[in-house]
Every structure is written in structure tokens, then in C-alpha cells.
Amino acid sequence: MRSPVPRRALAVTAAVPAVVATTAGAGHPAPYAAPQAGPQLSPASLDARYAVVRDDIRRAYVAARQLGDGDRAEALRAFLAPGRRFLAFDARGHGQAVEVVGDLARAERVAVLVPGADGRLSNFDDPKWAGGGARAVYRQARRTAPGVRVAVVAWLGYSSPSTISPTVLTPGRASDGARKLHRFLSELHRANGRARMALLCHSYGSVICGKAASGLRSLPVDDIALYGSPGVTVSSVAAMHTRARVWAGRADGDWTRYVPKVRVAGLGFGPDPAAESFGALRFAAGKGAHSGYLRPGSVSLRNLTYIALGRTAEVTRD
């Protein structure tokens, strides 16, 4: 029996261009209100920002229940659990959310998870996605370095494309995401000017980080990890024009290894950051699947957490 992994990659790279309608606008556009204007991030405004965003989530939860939108209501009810803190939220479309796990105000190290395609409010807390992944990194960091003050940010701060839409094969969403990521990291630095940062960039999120890297030179970003990448549109680490250490990893079971790392007629993302020729520091990512990099107990989670903590000498190299 043929492996389903190459067939999935082939479907993504070959069949998608034939799709004439995109799902980018699908979801829940009209019934949900735009987010309120919250205070600019600063050490003094963090609690006020959390409160404004929590109110946005509460209003969206009420709307979801009134609409009979069960999956959305269930996800938002979990967002409202005591102790959860969000810096941004937008219920329109498939939704966006930025959650802080840990104490951002006092953190010495801040890791920002940049997720890939198919990110939604309804799957945000899944262990494979932004919120669930951020908690996995935070727990691993607390076990690894209990004396280090760390915060992990789940940044679903852009319109994540669907893997069954043509947009997933083009860098348009990534260009927009890169601009938004730069603005967010600048805000984050204003909120905590002492913390050093690391970016953990999965799948389509690696395209965003590849595009954003050159604009982050004035920010304290020490490490950028690109994993499960379909390509990053730049030719090499040198072409990223970053002061940060650039890491790359791909698990043995990740179907993106079968995606051609080329750009043709505006489709595709080009060079593979996990290729030796790219010049990244390659970390061991184990044998898991594309969605398994942050699975508890995995070598990939352990290495990504070392990168997040800046303990790069302890990263297992590939």
C-alpha cells in the first residue's frame, strides 16, 4: 500500500492551483463584532489590555451561543477560564488570538510561537496548534529551567490560510503576517524591555518569520527556529539579514519533505531551511508527524524549548 504522506503533499502542490474559489473569506464574517481599541502595550497597561481583550472574548462567546455556533462557543468558553490572558482577539472570519502563558511583565525569556496554516479559534487550544503548543513549551521550560522567568506567547495574529485553498501556496498571507508580527514584537518589547526573545515558527509560520527576520534587527530576538517548513522565500540565512541565530528542523514523518522547494509562476516558497546549503543550525526533530513537533516527551519539543530558553549548547544537533 502506498504511503498517504506523498499523496497529501502532491495534493497540496499540484491540485490546489486548479481551485478557483478560496476559503479565505469563509468562517463567521458578519455576526461577530470588531475588537475594541485597547491600550498600547506598556508595563503599566498590561492588565488593562488583558481586561479589554477578555471583554471582547466574552462578547464573542455570547454571540456564538446566540447563533448556535457550538464549536466556537465551546472554544471561547475555554478562553474565559480563570487565569488565561490574551493580548489580542478578533472573532471575525476564522478568528485571531494572541495568548500569553506565564508572566510577561517579569519574564527574562519570551518565546513567540508562530503557527502555520489552518489556525482557527476552534482549534487554538489543540496540542498541535498555537495555544496548546505554547502551554507545552511553557511546561517543558518550567521543568528544564525552573529558576528562569519565562513566558510563551501563542501568536495567531494573522489570517491563517487553509491548506485546501490556493492561498496556502503563495506568500501573500505571509507578507501581511510578517508586518503584523513585526508590529507585535515591537509592542512586546515596549511591554518588557528586559526580556530576550525567540521565535518558534511552524510550517507556513516559517514563511512569515523568514520574511519578518530582516526587520527585527533592532529587537532583542536571539533565535529563530523554522520547523516543518515548506520553504521560506529567501535563499539562505545570510539573505535573511538577521542578527539572530537561525535554526531549522524537520521530523522524519513530516510530509513537507515531499513538497518541492521551488517557486513557479508565483506559487511555492523556494529554498528549504532544513537543507544543509541554507546555512541554518539544524536541530534534531525526531521521527514525528508534521503536527507533532510540540508533543510532550518528543525530542523536537525538548530542543525547541532549549532554543526558547537560549540554552543553545544543549540543543541536540542533526
N, C-alpha and C positions, 0 to 999 in steps of 0.2 A: 504494500500500500504506500502511495506517495505521501511524503510529509506535507501537512497542511501549511507549514510555515512559508515555503517558497510561493505557494499559490496565493497566500494573503499578500505577500509583497508584490507579486505580479499584478494582482488586482488593483493595488494602490497605485502602482507606477504606470500601468498600461490602460486599465479600464476607465479610470477616473476622468481623463481628458474628454471622454465621449459624453460625460454627463453635461446636460445643457442647463440644468437648474441647480442652484446651490442651496444648501440648507442653512447658509449663514444667517438668514433672517428668520429662521424658524424658531419656535420656542414660545415665549409668552410676551410679545411686544407691547400690547396696548393696556392690559388690565393693571399692570404694576407701575407705580409712580417712580419718577426720577428721584435719586437720592437727594437729601438735604445738603446744603452747603455747611460743612463742618469747619472748625477752626484749623488753621495751618498747624502742622506738627511743630512742636517745640517741647522742651522738657516740662514746661508749665501747663501745656494744653493737652497732654496725652489722655488724661482721664476724661476731659470734656469731649475729646474726639471719640473715644470709646463709647461714651454715652449717646452721642448723636447717631453714630452708626448702629448702635443697639436699637435705637428707636426706629431707624429705617427697617431693620430686620423684623421688628415687632409688627410694623405696619404691613410689611410684605407677607408675614405669616397670617395675619387676619385676612388679607386679600386672597391668599391661597386657599384658606378654608372656605371663604365665601364662594369662590369659584369652583370648589370641588377638586382642586388641583392637589391630589393626595400626596404624590411623591414630593412635590415642592413643599407642602405644608410639613411633612414629616422631617425633611432636611432642615427647614427653618426652625422648627421646634427644638431640634438638637442644637442649633446655633445659639439659641436663647438660654441654654443651660448655664447655671451659675458658674462664674469664673472665666467664661470664654470672652475673648476680647478681639474685636475686629477694628481695623483701621479704615477699611473701605468696604462698601457693599453696594451692589446695583442689581435689582431683581429683574430688570428688563432683559428680553431675549432669553438666552440660556443662563445669563447671570454672571456676575463677577463678585469676588470676595477676597479680602486680604486679612488673614488672621495672624495674630501674634501668640505664640506658645512660649511661655516664660516671661520674665520681667524685662521688657525692652528698656525701661528707664535706667536700670542698673547693670545691664549686660556689658560684659567685656568683649564677647564674641557674638555676632549676629549672622546666622545663616539664612539666606533667602532662597526658597525653593521656587523654581520657575517651571511650571508643568507644561505638558505638551497638548496635543490635540484631544478633543472630546472632553475637555474640562467643563463641568456643569455644576450648578448649585446642588443638584440632586445626587451627584456622586462625590462631592467635595470631601466628605468625611471617610470615603472608602480608603483602606490602607494603600491602595495603588495610586491614589490621586493626591492633590495638594495638601488638604488638611490632615488626612490620615498619615501621609508621608512625613509631614512636619512633626507630628507627635512621635512618630517612630524615631526620627533623628534626635529629637529632644530627649526622649527616654534613653537612647543609646549614649548621648553626650553626658547625661547625668550619671550614668553608670561608669563611663570611661573616665570622666574628669569631674568628680563630684564637687571639687573646690572651685571650679571655673563658673563664673556667672555667664550663662548663655541664653540666648533667645533664638527661636526659629520662626521665620515668617513664611506662611503659605501664601504665595502671591499669584492668585488667579486674577490678575489686574488687567487683563486684555481679553479680547473676544477670541476665545479658543476655537480653531476650526474643527469641523467634523472630518473624520477620516473617510467619509463617503461623499465628500464634496470636493470640487476642483480646487478650492482654496487651500487645501492641505498640501498641494504640490507646488504652491507659489509662495514667495516670501512677503507678499503684501501684508498679511496679518502680523508677520514677524517684524516688519519695519515699523508698523504702528505700535506693536508691543515693545520694541526697543526704546522708542521715545517715551512711552509710559513708564517703563522700568527705570530709565534714567531719572525721570522726574521723581519717581517714588524713592529711589535710593538717595537722592539729594535731600528729600524730606526726612528720610530716616536718619541721615547724618545730622540734620538740624535737631532732631529729637534726642539724639545721643551722639555727641561729638567725640566720645572717647572710644567707642566700640570699633573693632576691626570686623570686616565683612568677608563673607564667602558666598558665591553664587553656585547653587546646585541646579543644573539645567538639564531637564529630561526631554528627549525626543524633539518635538517642534520647539520646545522651550530652549533647546540648544541653538536653534537658528536665531531666536531672539537675543540670546546672550552673545552670540558671535557678532551680531550687528551692533549691539549696545557697547561692546567692550571698549572701543576706541574713545568713546565719550565719557568713560568713567575714570580717567587718569587723575582727576582732582579729588576723587573719593577714596576712602580707605578700604578698597576692595583688594584683598591679598590673594585670593584664589578664585578661579572659575573652573568648575567641573562640568564637562559636557559628556553626557552618557545616553546611550540608546539613540544616538544622533542619526538623522537621515542625511546629514551634510550641513555645512554652516555658511555657505556662500562666500567665504574668504579662503584664500589659497593655503594659508599656513598660520602658525602662531605669530610669526613676525608681522603678517598682514593684518592681524587683529589690533596692532598698535596699543598694546596694554602693558602696564607695569605688573599686572597680576601674574601669578603662576597659572598656567593653563593645563588642566588635567583632562584626560579622556579615557573612557572605558566602554566596553561592550560585552555583555554577557554572552556565553556560548549559545544560549537558547533564544537570543533576541532576533526577531525576524528582520530587523532593519539591516542586518548584514547582507541581505539579498537585494536591497534597494540599490539600483545603480547610482553611484555618486557622481552624477553629471547634471548639467543644465542644458536643456534643449528647448528652443522656442519659448523661453520664459518659464519652463517647468523644471522642477528639481532644484537641488540646493548645492550641487557640486561637491567639493572636497570632503573627505571623511576625516573627522578629527581623531579617530582612533587608528588611522593609518600611521605607520612609523614616519612616513615622509612629511606629515603635517607638523611634526615637531612638538607635540604636546607630551607632557609627562603621563605615561599610561599606567593606570591603576588596575589591579585585578578586580574583575566584576563577577566572577563565578560562572555558574552554568545555568542561571535562571532565565526567565522569560522577559519580554520587553517591559512588562508591568511589574516585575518582581525585584527591582533594584533596592527598594526600601523595606523589603521583607525582613522582619525580626530574625536575627541569627545569621543573616546572609553576609558573605564576605564583602559584597558591594555596600551594604549599609555600614558595616564597620569602617571601610575605607572612606566612604563619603563623610562619615562623622569625623574621622581624623582630619580630613580636609577642612570641614567646617570649623573645627577647633584650632586649626593652624598647626596641628601636630604632624607635619608632613613627613618627618623622618620615620614615622611609624606606619605610613601607608604601604601596603603590600603592592609591589610593582608587578606589572605584566610583562 
